């Protein structure tokens, strides 16, 4: 069964690059420019979530969305990886119970390895 990766980032260039890379690796991607509620995410049924911290135009930031995901029993086992250039990214990831984080600008190979480790 093909693994589904949900990517939420307000930067279309990043979404496009991640979409291409993960498609070439055999993953299904759902690419969203804005945040979603935990209920909306549950309906998308992702196997992993890549989540930007700053999401322009959404009422919550990525760390808050992550916290919502991790507080839902139907979602709390889905790995969440925060992606951001925030200086305190490690603290944000720890506080929202994210499974990992990667700093922007990120190395695509490092991101692929991290995702594969969570999905295999």
N, C-alpha and C positions, 0 to 999 in steps of 0.2 A: 504494500500500500504506500502511495506517495505521501510524504510528510508535507504538511502545510505550515508555512511560516507567515505570520502576520507581521508586517512592518508598518509602524506609524512614525512618520517623519514629515515635517512641513516643507522640507527641501525636495523639490521634484527631481533634481539631479541625483541626489542620494537614492531616492526611491528607484529611479531608472537603473542606476548602476547595480544596486542590490538585486533588483528584479532580474536583470540579465544574468548576473553571476549565479544566482541560485537556480534559475531556470536551467542554465547550462549544467548545473550539478544534479539536476533531476528533481528538484523540489518544486512544489506548487507555492506561489507567493500571492498574498493578498496585500496590496500596497495602498495605504491610506494616508492622505495629506493632513488629516485632523484626528483628534482623539475620538475615542469611543467609550461608552459606558461598559461596565463589566458584563451586563446583560447582553449588549450588542456583541461583545467579544465572544461570549459563550455560544452565540448562534453561529459565529464564524468557525468555530471548532478548530482553532490552531493547535499545532503540536509544539510551537515555540513562538515567542513574541520578541521582536526587536523594537525597542521603544525609545524615541528621542525624549529628552527631558523637557526642552522648550518647544512647545507646540503653539505657534502663533494662532490666535483666533479661537482657541478652545478654552473653556472655563477652568480646566484643570491642567496641571503640568504632568509630564510623564511619570514622575515619582509618585504623584497622587494617584494616577491611573494604576500604576504598579501596585500600590498599597491596596486599592480596591480589588484588584485581581487576586492578590494573595489573601484577602480576607473572605473571598467567596469559596466555599468548600468545593464547588463544581469546577473551579479554575485553579485552585492553589497549587496543583501539581504541575501546571504548565510552566516550563522554564521561561523566565523573563530576563532579557539582557538589555540594560540601559545603554544607550549610545548618546554621547554628548561631549561637548568641550568644557563643561562646567568644571571649575577648579575643585569643587568638593564632591565630585562624582562618586568616589568610593564611599563616602559617608551617606550620600543620597541612596545609593544602591543598598547599603546595609540597612538603612532606616526603613526602606519600603519592602525589604525582604527579596530584592531582586536576586536572581541566581548568578548574575555576572554583570560585568560592564566592560565597555570598550570606549576609549577616548577618540574623539574626532580631532584631526583627520585620522582615520583608521586605516590599517593595513588590511586589504581584502583577504589575503591568505590567512592572517591571524583570525579574522572574523569567521571565515569558513571553517577553520579548525575548531574554533569555539562552538559553533553551531553543530558541527558534526559530532563533537563530544557529547553534547546534550541529547542529540537525536538518535544516536546509535547505541 
